[in-house]
């Protein structure tokens, strides 16, 4: 008699009480591992994911991803625009794959560079020059501000 097929998640070594998380950019893997939970910004607000979450596809917006690791510690990543996919394997685990333009650990952010980027973007937006790409300048400001906030953990930068 043939053995019963294992659920897909178990056959890939997934633990059903943890998320299998992968964060990628076009040129590298930012993070790959397990987590108890994660929260990230989407166009419509924050998205929270726990093991067993329904499968879905969503946007990722500029902001701070917060992840609780299996040991209970929290880690953070600064993300820019992209998309996310959650795959729930019934009887098994949950995979989360975020594909973003850029992702970085706040610990490696150059604060002085981020401050200069904020000043530059604010100056461009204040000029009201028709040659300036307004949406691009607003996006640059949002990215620079979230980088600073991630280092300071101060939402009032």
C-alpha positions in Angstrom: 0.0 0.0 0.0 1.3 3.5 -0.9 2.2 5.9 1.8 -0.1 8.9 2.2 1.2 12.1 0.6 2.5 14.6 3.0 1.1 18.2 2.8 3.2 20.4 0.7 4.3 22.5 3.6 5.6 19.6 5.6 7.5 18.2 2.6 9.4 21.5 2.4 10.3 21.4 6.1 7.9 24.2 7.1 6.7 24.5 10.7 3.0 25.2 10.8 3.3 27.6 13.8 5.9 29.8 12.1 6.0 31.9 8.9 8.5 31.2 6.2 9.6 34.7 5.2 11.6 35.8 2.2 12.3 39.5 1.4 13.9 40.1 -2.0 14.9 43.1 -4.1 15.9 42.9 -7.8 19.5 42.2 -6.9 19.6 40.4 -3.6 17.8 38.5 -0.8 17.4 40.9 2.1 16.0 38.2 4.6 15.1 34.6 4.4 14.0 32.7 7.5 11.3 32.0 10.0 9.2 34.4 12.0 6.3 34.3 14.5 4.6 37.3 12.9 5.3 40.3 10.7 3.7 43.6 10.0 4.4 45.8 6.9 3.0 48.9 5.2 0.6 48.5 2.2 -1.1 51.2 0.2 -4.2 50.8 2.3 -2.5 50.6 5.7 -0.6 48.1 7.8 -0.8 44.4 7.0 -0.3 41.9 9.8 0.5 38.3 9.1 0.4 35.4 11.5 0.8 31.6 10.8 -2.4 30.3 9.1 -3.1 33.6 7.4 -5.2 33.3 4.3 -3.4 33.3 0.9 -3.3 36.7 -0.7 -1.4 39.1 -2.9 -1.0 42.7 -1.8 1.0 45.8 -2.3 4.0 46.9 -0.2 4.4 50.6 0.4 7.4 52.6 1.7 7.7 52.0 5.4 9.0 49.9 8.3 8.5 46.1 8.4 8.4 44.8 11.9 9.0 41.1 12.4 9.0 38.9 15.5 11.5 36.1 15.3 11.1 32.6 16.7 13.1 33.5 19.8 10.7 36.4 20.5 13.1 39.2 19.5 11.9 41.9 17.0 13.8 42.9 13.9 13.0 45.7 11.5 13.6 46.4 7.8 13.0 49.6 5.8 11.0 48.7 2.7 10.1 50.6 -0.5 7.4 49.8 -3.0 6.7 46.3 -4.2 4.3 43.5 -3.7 3.7 40.7 -1.3 2.4 37.2 -1.5 1.1 35.0 1.3 0.6 31.3 0.7 -1.2 29.2 3.2 -0.6 25.5 2.9 -3.5 23.7 4.6 -2.3 21.3 7.2 1.2 22.9 7.0 2.8 26.3 7.1 2.5 29.8 5.8 4.9 31.4 3.3 5.4 35.2 2.9 7.4 36.5 0.0 7.9 40.3 -0.3 9.5 41.6 -3.5 10.4 45.3 -3.1 12.5 47.9 -4.9 14.8 48.1 -1.9 15.0 46.7 1.6 17.6 47.4 4.3 18.2 46.8 8.0 18.0 50.1 9.9 21.3 49.4 11.5 23.2 50.0 8.2 21.4 53.3 7.3 23.7 56.3 7.0 21.8 58.9 9.1 23.7 61.9 7.8 22.9 60.8 4.2 19.3 60.3 5.0 19.1 63.8 6.6 20.7 65.3 3.5 18.1 63.4 1.3 15.2 64.9 3.4 16.6 68.4 3.1 17.1 68.0 -0.7 13.6 66.6 -1.2 12.0 69.3 0.9 13.9 72.0 -1.0 12.8 70.6 -4.3 9.2 70.4 -3.2 9.2 73.9 -1.9 10.6 75.3 -5.2 7.4 74.6 -7.1 9.5 74.3 -10.2 7.5 72.8 -13.1 10.6 70.9 -14.2 10.7 69.0 -11.0 9.0 65.6 -11.0 6.6 66.2 -8.0 5.6 62.6 -7.4 9.3 61.5 -7.5 10.3 64.2 -5.1 7.5 63.2 -2.7 8.6 59.5 -2.9 12.2 60.5 -2.2 11.1 62.5 0.8 9.0 59.6 2.1 11.9 57.1 1.7 14.3 59.4 3.5 11.9 60.1 6.3 11.2 56.4 6.9 15.0 55.7 7.0 15.5 58.3 9.7 12.4 57.1 11.6 13.8 53.6 11.5 17.0 54.7 13.2 15.3 56.9 15.8 12.2 54.9 16.2 10.7 58.4 16.5 7.7 58.9 14.3 8.0 62.7 14.6 11.1 63.2 12.5 
